[in-house]
Amino acid sequence: AVSRFYKPCPYSAAFLTCSLKGAAADLVAQKTGSDRPAGGLDRRRLLAFLLYGGLYQGMVQEYAYNNLFSAWFGRGTDWRSVFIKVGFNLAAWSPLVTLPAAYVIKAAVFRQTAGETLRAYMHDIRKEGLLTKFWMMWLPLHTLTFSVVPEHLRITWIAMWSFLWMILFSKIAARKGDPKDTS
């Protein structure tokens, strides 16, 4: 039943699944923990996670993981192919595309400058352990993504696990303090 939606409509399915997941994860993050916004719900933050979820984690990753990575590294699921895909994803794609995309979308929603956005990203890498946390979670999960998960279900698989990542990421990206202090 799921395949009947995800196979013929991969981009619509990816956008729908991942935008709802992104918004839900941010709602959980906003309602729990010490980063709870004063006055209730931060709607702009929610919008940023909805857009990042749908546009990047859904549509862009559908194209990247199921088209670009296949063109660049082949469709193989043998351990050598998986190692290359996961290695490229974690060493280059994610730090240069995946994570910055979230900061760019947040900057657009919050009307932040490019300098503020870059400082926030660098702060989160240096002071909040963003990349280390990302790698710890996604190394084993992407090994499974590229080895055993069927292509048409990869984004759904990733969305399932990234719900947890997005809660953590929402808390990291919404931390209190001055992102300009990146020393």
C-alpha positions in Angstrom: 0.0 0.0 0.0 2.8 2.4 0.9 4.7 1.7 -2.3 1.6 2.6 -4.4 2.1 6.2 -3.2 5.9 6.5 -2.9 6.8 4.8 -6.2 4.8 6.9 -8.7 4.9 10.2 -6.8 8.3 10.3 -5.1 8.7 14.1 -4.8 5.1 14.7 -3.5 5.4 11.8 -1.1 8.8 13.0 0.1 7.6 16.6 0.6 4.5 15.5 2.4 6.2 13.0 4.6 9.2 15.1 5.5 7.4 18.5 6.0 4.9 16.9 8.4 7.8 15.1 10.2 9.9 18.3 10.4 7.0 20.3 11.9 6.1 17.5 14.3 9.7 17.1 15.5 10.0 20.9 16.1 6.6 20.8 18.0 8.0 18.1 20.3 11.2 20.0 20.8 9.4 23.2 21.5 7.1 21.6 24.0 9.8 19.7 25.9 13.0 20.7 27.5 14.6 24.0 28.5 14.4 25.6 25.1 10.6 26.1 25.4 9.8 29.5 23.8 8.4 32.1 26.0 4.8 32.7 25.2 4.1 29.3 23.7 4.8 28.3 20.2 7.4 29.9 18.0 5.6 29.8 14.6 8.5 31.0 12.5 10.7 28.3 14.0 8.0 25.8 13.2 7.7 27.1 9.6 11.5 26.8 9.2 11.5 23.2 10.2 8.4 22.4 8.1 10.1 24.0 5.0 13.5 22.3 5.7 11.7 19.0 6.2 9.7 19.2 3.0 12.0 21.0 0.6 15.4 19.8 1.6 15.0 16.5 3.6 12.1 15.5 1.3 12.6 16.7 -2.3 16.3 17.4 -2.5 17.3 14.3 -0.7 14.9 12.2 -2.9 16.8 13.6 -5.9 20.3 13.4 -4.3 20.1 9.9 -2.8 18.2 8.2 -5.5 19.5 10.0 -8.6 22.8 11.9 -8.0 24.4 9.3 -5.7 23.3 6.5 -8.1 24.8 8.4 -11.0 28.0 9.2 -9.2 28.6 6.0 -7.3 26.4 3.4 -9.0 23.3 1.6 -7.7 25.3 -1.2 -6.0 24.5 -2.3 -2.5 27.8 -4.2 -2.0 29.9 -3.1 1.0 32.4 -1.1 -1.2 29.6 0.9 -2.8 27.9 1.5 0.5 31.1 2.6 2.1 31.7 5.1 -0.7 28.1 6.5 -0.5 28.1 6.8 3.2 31.6 8.2 3.3 30.8 10.9 0.8 27.5 11.7 2.4 29.0 12.1 5.9 32.3 13.8 4.9 31.2 16.1 2.2 27.4 16.2 1.3 26.1 16.6 4.8 28.5 19.3 6.2 28.4 21.2 2.9 24.8 20.8 1.8 22.5 19.0 4.3 23.2 21.0 7.4 23.8 24.4 5.8 20.5 24.1 4.0 18.7 24.1 7.4 20.5 27.3 8.4 19.8 29.0 5.1 16.0 28.2 5.3 16.0 29.3 8.9 17.8 32.5 7.9 15.2 33.2 5.2 12.3 32.7 7.6 13.9 34.8 10.4 15.4 37.3 8.0 19.0 36.8 9.1 22.0 37.9 7.2 24.5 35.5 5.6 27.1 36.4 8.2 24.7 35.6 11.1 23.8 32.3 9.4 27.4 31.3 8.9 28.3 32.3 12.5 25.4 30.3 13.9 26.4 27.2 11.8 30.0 27.4 12.9 29.0 28.0 16.5 26.8 24.9 16.5 29.7 22.8 15.0 32.3 24.1 17.4 30.4 24.6 20.6 27.4 22.3 20.3 29.0 19.3 18.7 26.6 19.4 15.7 28.7 17.3 13.3 29.8 14.8 15.9 26.2 14.2 16.9 25.1 14.0 13.2 27.8 11.5 12.4 27.1 9.3 15.4 23.5 8.9 14.4 23.7 8.8 10.7 26.8 6.5 10.1 24.9 3.3 11.1 21.6 4.5 9.7 22.9 5.5 6.3 24.9 2.2 6.1 21.5 0.6 6.2 19.9 3.2 3.9 22.3 2.4 1.1 22.6 -1.3 1.7 19.2 -2.8 2.4 16.5 -0.1 2.1 14.8 -0.1 -1.4 15.3 3.1 -3.3 11.7 4.2 -3.3 11.5 3.8 0.5 14.8 5.5 1.4 13.3 8.9 2.1 10.6 7.4 4.2 13.2 5.3 6.1 15.3 8.4 6.6 12.3 10.5 7.7 11.4 7.9 10.3 14.8 8.2 11.9 15.3 11.9 11.3 12.2 12.6 13.4 14.6 11.9 16.3 17.4 13.8 14.7 15.2 16.8 14.1 14.1 17.0 17.7 17.8 17.1 18.7 18.7 19.5 15.8 15.8 21.8 16.7 17.2 22.0 20.3 20.7 22.7 19.0 19.7 25.3 16.5 17.4 27.1 18.9 19.8 27.3 21.8 20.1 30.4 23.9 23.1 32.5 23.7 24.9 34.6 21.2 25.7 32.8 18.0 28.1 35.6 17.1 30.5 34.3 19.8 32.2 31.6 17.8 35.6 31.8 19.4 
